[in-house]
Amino acid sequence: MGVAASWTAWIPSTLCALEAKRSIEQLFELLPDCSNDVGLECALAEPGILHGVGLAITQKDPATRNLLPTTADLRLHRLAIRSATWRRLSAWILLWLFGNSRALRQRVPFLFLEFDPGANWENAPAIFVALDWPLEELHPELRQQAPFAVPGFQLILQVLALLGRRARGAEPHQLARCWQALPEGGAWAHVGVFSSRPRAGPRISMLVPRAGVAEYLSRIAPGVDGAALEATIERFAAHCQSDHPNQRVPIDLDVGENVAPRIGIALLPTRPEGWSGLFDALVQAGLCHRLCAGAALAWKDQGTVATTTGRFLSPYLSHVKLVIEGASKPIGSKLYFGIRNRAAL
């Protein structure tokens, strides 16, 4: 993999144990060179625990074409033989880059491939598709009248079908409820399919104005204590981009016959220097080990590194995710971080 082979040794062992680093290298030996932005997902409360590996796939990156079904890379063909997910992904990339669907090309700026850790990493990736919206489609009145007639919502159903997870049963109506209930200023950020988890429903990421989080969740997810969730957001808001009531909070929801009571909240500082205050707050809340906080800040602060191959690799921190179950306090916290190949962008 273009980026991965030269940077796994740099990952602090506090964030990713040596055995996990070796498994990452094994993963990239299986994959075509398709991304210049590689990310990791690790535990914050306990050092060394890897939760997943991700690749950002963009239209502008020439490496994306290595996922096309016509590629000469035998690694993709070997994956496609073993997995229908890889065959669908190749077909998706072809439609996205060259197909007749103008909506798909213009309204999907990028997607993520996310791999669950495993003994051999041969499980199919989860696929998360980013969404872009014309402003008029974000008007609450339009969403209330006929969500299934809104082109953007139709695109979401199309995306799920193309990725092999056609919304069925009560799912389309639950997805429509999540869309309809968004307060003014809210938006739908991502829709995802867990290919390696056959029983899992779609994962959606919504951007909800901070002042409307509790009411929104009370309308779509009765099993969630919206007030408790709002209190958690308030606790960390001073250190994040949600420091104003009108600022939007990224919230992850799992949708099936109902919206699951397990919620993810993304925390992202407004400015790079805000990471230190956020990690301090997480440590004080018992959600982050001090060693993990120090390793994350050191990763961010090392700056762009020039390699012997002429690449310029830029480490970055993406966000922290808090996982909340029902009415309880956060039950987990994860850090999303990675590295970009600046020479290729």
Secondary structure, DSSP 8 states (H G I E B T S, - for coil): -TTGGGTGGGS-TTTS-HHHHHHHHHHHHHS-S--SEEEEEEESSSTT-EEEEEEEEESS-GGGGGGSTT---HHHHHHHHH-HHHHHHHHHHHHHHHSS-HHHHHH--EEEEEE---SS--S--EEEEE----GGGG-HHHHHH-GGGSHHHHHHHHHHHHTT----TTHHHHHHHHHHT--TT-EEEEEEE-TT-TT---EEEEEEEGGGHHHHHHHH-TTS-HHHHHHHHHHHHTTSTT-STTSEEEEEEEBSSSB-SEEEEEE--SSTTHHHHHHHHHHHTTSS-HHHHHHHHHHHHT--EE-TTS-EEEEEEEEEEEEEETTS-EEEEEEEEEEEEGGG-
